[in-house]
């Protein structure tokens, strides 16, 4: 070895170097590897391929990474040759790396290999360096690519024990991993390794698994197949996992979980105790309470023949829970009590107490599938997926064939025919860009589509049938042909889809929560949501009737941004000099105006049931997005930007719901609960978010007519918000936000005084 090192230090020939590399690649020493890095790698660049095998060892890879990291931290005049070391690492990261690293490795070395590759050390160093240097190795271009590379290496080398380290990268990684291994052969190996985990590790892994299951297509027809596949996890489904499932808010996943749980009676008793908890009734978001009630009904169904369920109507916990909810100020919470009481009566075949309209709450009363043993669930599940894919291919072929038919009325002038059916719109929008008329076809679809959608919405079910596909298509479109006002056309198209079929909003918000969209695409969804609601409400916006301007990512579309500012200005007006001196010695203070609340002319909604659907199809599903295990909770640099516009959208929806929505009180409650969650994690620098919170609360105060009831229902929330405002007031440097904060503080103080006066008056009467 010493002789080889001497040769390496004295500029060996290529043949001498190859001989030395061949002799030492199996068990390289620390000195040997560092000699190669210091003397030979640079000399023999660009012929770096000869070094690959030497650095596919634990010592080789570890020292190469250390060298790269050290060089990256030096000043530019001292970090020469860093590009050479980076290029060598790119060559080393290939399909032979893991097998070579594992050859003859002992337990200690295996743990080191896991740290280097599977716990992120290699990727973190590469990410640091790639800021200034180009990466060409596809495996290293993104975290997603790197994880996929490691998954394939795990499969090839049959080392599923490494898999669990990959789950720690991110939620996106979790989904990617399960997507790759959710098949018959890999699943057996996954379960084998799962059984070796510690108890708390198993619980954590199941949480990750259910996140994935919440995103895949579980239907009424395939739930039993998933039941058979997931049966090995039955023993680990307890209260912790149930709470996790409730937060995911996926109905079919809840049915699957209820089917899997062994000790159903124990879990039902647990859920009843939570369901009856006064704090949960008052402070838990209504969407989560609905999810809790739904899984409870399914557990009750599967346990319907047990003595406990047959006698549950006499159980003190159950009776108290029903009574507590019936005494709530929230209509939604009362409805949940009525649903569960009538459901238990139906299950036990006794006369219903409330005789609720089952059609309105059909999902709670529907009988779930019965668990049955299927010998080959994977085969049946694969067949089902294949059938879906075949149907999709047939539809795509039909669309592709249609793309060449009847698109051109007059070939010499290349005039494109207007779309006649909704399916034509989808064909136009999905035209292959290589088609010589693609520009004209896409442009006419964008321009004519909104009017066609509105026209067809009252004619059959064509709009409803294609709504989801159209939304997915329009959100994902890019401006390949530089169409003028492209983003505005997209926005108008989305608004037309929602107005034509408002039930599509639940699908839209699923895309918002879980799809891999850019910040501008998410902003587009929020803008379309608020503008569609205003249009259905009958509020006459030129935003809808006229063309839009461009769509910058720093704020809402210009006219929508101005609309929000108008709403904000309507809520505020100058306060007395005394108040200015008290809170803002310099500058103008703004306060609440009565104009919004007291206006005499109220626009008539365009649909009769608007005040029923604004909460059910717009507001509450959008609130759910925040609580879901979604991408919007981890948007990094864009988190504050998105959150500010998310809150603005909720405020605009609240504005639409006033004055006649029967869910307005619940909507206000949900907003305040959400805001308190955000306040607990907000930084003073997040001025946009603070401004959105304050404006939303000002709007709520303005539309709350009954001071006594309002304070009684939300006193704790208002105290929390007031204390927060007092704590941040002096720290705010933005004049406008400081003025808004002062105005809200004064408004809250006035409200509290009115509340005290009103409550004292009632007390002494």
Phi, psi and omega in degrees: 000315181299321179296318179298320181294321178297318179296317181299326182282350186243044174050071180291160173285170181296323179292318178297318180296316180298319178299315181294317179298320180295325182284332193246001188290336184286318182227066183290145178267167178300315181294318181299312181297316180294328176295316177301317182293321185278331188244320195256324182301317180291317183297323187261010173294134014263014180276058186281346183302331183292343183265352189306308186297325180295327182264005171266044174232162183298315179293318181296309182293318181298316181287327176296318177295319178298319179297315180296317180296317180298315181296323183293337182269352180276161175295157188303328181281353182247353185258036180299151178073007179298328179294328179292314179295323178294318179297322179295318178298320179299324178287325182292326181282084179225187187287352178262353189301305186295317180297322178290321178295323184280344183300119178062019180282140176271180185300318180296317180293324178297320177296324177292321177299319179299317179297316183295308189267314194261349178250010166098359184295313180300312183295322181295321178293316179299318180297322177297314184287325186292349176298324184250350184229148182282139176251132180250337181291119184300329180295338186251005184287335180205163177298320180299315179297319182295317179296319179296321176301314181292323178300314179296322177295321177299316181294313182298319183266002178053048180241066182291351176293337178281342189301322188291338175290329182293332182297341184278354181295306183184172175296324177298321178296320179303312180296317181297318182294310181296324177299326182280331186252358183280071177211165190304309186291313183289329183294324177299318180290323178297314180297321179301317178286325178302319182294344179271352181286159172288163186301314182292329177291324178296318179298316180296320180293322178295324176301316180295320179299317182288334172300314179296314182298331178290345183257341181273173186273094171260122183240171178302327184279337182247005180303319182294328176296314178295327177302315180291325180290324185264003182306326179299345183262004186305320186293346186254005181273104182233197182300322181296315180292321179301314179299323178295317179296319180301319181291332179291327175059048175245114188300313181293326176293323177296319177298314179301316180296316178300323178293323184284327187299131181279303183271076186293322182299317180298316181290326177296316178298320178297313182294323176299318180296322177289320182296332181268353184294122182301320181296319178293316179303321185276323192247344182282136178307141185298327180297324179286323176296323177294318178296320178296318180294321182297310181293330177295318179296324181287322175297319178298319180300313183289343179250019190295336182268002181276151178302327182298312181292323180295337180245010187295332181295346176258002181286133185297322180297316180296314181298317180295322181294319178296315181297317181299318183286324178294337178272001181286153175284346185273125177296323180297318180292321175299317181300321180297322177296316181295318179302309185292320179298313180292326181295317180294323175299317180295317180299320182270004176058044175244169182294134181289145183282313188255340180054053181294155178290105184295327182297325181291329182239044190302323187296330180288331186263348181294138178283126179283166179296155177272137178290127177225153181277127177240126187291322183235068183297324181296319180296316179294321179294319178297319179297320180296316179296320180297318179299318178298316182294322178297316178300319179295320180294319179298316179297319181294321178296320178299317179295317182298318178294321181294337184294335182264359185251133169060018179277332184245120179282320184226097186304316182301324182261001180050040176280127183272134179289143175294142177295140182255320181247162179295326178296332176297320179302314180296321178296317180296314185289336181257016179301142178295132181297341180283346176297131187294343179253014186303319182302309182295322183294313180294318183297316181290328177295318180293323183281320185267343185301311183304315181294320179296319179298314180295323180292317185281346185297335180261009183236091176076202187246014185298317180297313180299320183296321186260358187303312184295317179296319179295317179298312180301317181294311187291323179294322184277353183292141171246165187270068183296334184252013179052047178291133181296140180056036185301311182295326178293320178295319177299316182297314179297323179296315179297319178300318180296321178298313184292318179296322182286332181211083186296341180292346181287350183299325180297321175293319180301318182285336172294319175297317180301319184283319195244341183285154181274074184257158174281170179297321181293325178292322178292321177296323179300317179298315180296318180297315180298324180297308184292320181291324177295317179298318179295321179294315178295329179290340180093010177283122187278104178250132172291346176303322182280315189283330182257173177288158178262159173273192183293171185236086179286154181275350183279343179204180176294164172309145191310312185288326175291323177298316179295322177300317179295321178294323177298317177298317179297317180292325177299330183278347188231145172209170185297143181258175182293158178300325179300317180292322178299315180296327185285322186245324180228094181303327181238138175098169185272136176259141180248148179221178181293141173254153177272359189298318182295313186289323190260007183299142188276329181260118180246127181298141180274132180300151180280340175237143188297325186264024185305315185289348173273325187268343184298323177280314187292320187253345181245295193291304185293318175298326178289322174301319182302329182304321182295322185274346182287161175281077191239172181290337186288347179277353183220062183260008175061234185302330185268003185301312182295319180300312180295315184299320179299315182285331174298314179293322177298320179297317177299321179297317179295325177292321175299319178300320179293325185288337180285139006254358198251000180292130179285357178252012186300319179298317178294323179296318178297315180302313181298322179296315182294320177298315179299313182300319179296322176300317182289317181303323183296340183240004187276151175253152183297337180287343183277068187297320182299319181292316179300316179299318180295320178299311184296316180297319178298318180291322176301318178297316180300316179298324184288330183261008179260102187284319186269101184300317185295310180296321181299310181294322180297318183284329189234023187300315181297317180296318181294322177296316179300313182295319179299314179298322178295315179300318179296325183286333184258347190307309183291341183272346183284129181255344178281121186299317182296314181293324178296320178295317177299318180298315179298316179299319180292321178299315179296318180298317179294322178296315178299319181297318180296320178296316178298320180297314180296320179295314181295315183292324177294321179298318178294325183295322186267352180282000000 
